[in-house]
């Protein structure tokens, strides 16, 4: 019985403290959407995958303004089902896509 209680207590402790030990995840790409009111952005990586990221007052923001089309590097972690940034580094706008030259009309 004591063993069962000890195992249960250990599992409860691990379940409660696991989010504290969640690993930071680097994310980089192009900002496709910014909502300043909700403190939320969408970033699209080089594979085309979009990630919704939230920030708060403790998030460190470096570089240029946070705007659509900007390149950004983030450090984020899962925070109760939301991806929350601990730092955001903005490095200017992404280059415009090149267009193929065709006949002039």
C-alpha positions in Angstrom: 0.0 0.0 0.0 2.8 2.4 0.9 4.5 1.6 -2.4 1.3 2.3 -4.4 1.0 5.7 -2.5 4.6 6.6 -3.2 4.2 5.8 -6.9 1.0 7.9 -7.1 2.7 10.8 -5.4 5.7 10.6 -7.7 3.5 10.5 -10.8 1.4 13.5 -9.5 4.7 15.4 -8.9 6.0 14.7 -12.4 2.6 15.6 -14.0 2.5 19.0 -12.2 6.2 19.9 -12.7 6.6 18.6 -16.3 5.5 22.0 -18.0 8.2 23.7 -16.0 10.8 21.6 -17.7 9.4 22.0 -21.2 12.2 22.7 -23.7 12.6 26.0 -25.6 12.1 25.6 -29.3 13.7 27.8 -31.9 11.4 28.9 -34.7 12.4 31.0 -37.7 10.7 32.3 -40.8 8.6 35.0 -42.2 5.9 36.8 -40.2 2.6 36.4 -42.1 0.2 38.0 -39.6 0.5 40.2 -36.5 -2.3 41.0 -34.0 -1.0 43.6 -31.5 -4.1 43.5 -29.4 -4.0 39.8 -28.8 -0.2 39.8 -28.8 -0.2 37.1 -31.4 1.7 36.5 -34.6 1.8 33.8 -37.3 5.2 32.7 -38.6 5.8 30.6 -41.7 9.0 28.5 -41.8 11.0 27.5 -44.9 8.9 24.3 -45.3 5.7 26.4 -45.5 4.4 25.3 -42.0 2.7 28.2 -40.2 2.8 28.4 -36.4 0.7 30.7 -34.2 2.8 32.3 -31.5 1.8 34.5 -28.6 3.9 36.8 -26.5 3.5 38.8 -23.3 5.2 41.7 -21.5 8.1 39.5 -20.4 9.0 38.6 -24.1 12.2 40.2 -25.3 11.8 41.9 -28.7 15.0 42.8 -30.6 15.6 44.3 -34.0 13.1 46.1 -36.3 9.4 46.5 -36.0 7.2 43.4 -35.7 5.2 43.5 -39.0 4.0 41.3 -41.8 6.7 40.2 -44.2 9.5 40.6 -41.6 12.0 37.8 -41.1 12.0 36.7 -37.4 13.8 34.2 -35.1 11.9 33.2 -32.0 12.6 31.1 -28.9 9.3 29.6 -27.8 7.7 26.9 -25.7 4.4 25.2 -25.3 2.4 26.9 -22.6 -0.8 25.1 -21.9 -1.6 24.4 -25.5 -0.3 27.8 -26.8 3.1 28.5 -28.2 4.5 31.4 -26.2 7.7 33.3 -27.2 10.3 34.2 -24.7 12.3 36.2 -27.3 11.6 37.5 -30.8 14.4 38.8 -33.0 13.2 40.7 -36.1 15.6 41.2 -39.0 13.8 43.2 -41.7 11.5 42.3 -44.5 11.7 39.1 -46.5 12.8 39.5 -50.2 10.0 39.9 -52.6 9.4 36.8 -54.8 11.0 37.0 -58.2 8.8 37.0 -61.2 9.6 35.3 -64.5 10.1 37.6 -67.3 7.6 37.1 -70.1 6.7 38.9 -73.3 5.7 42.5 -72.8 2.2 43.2 -73.9 
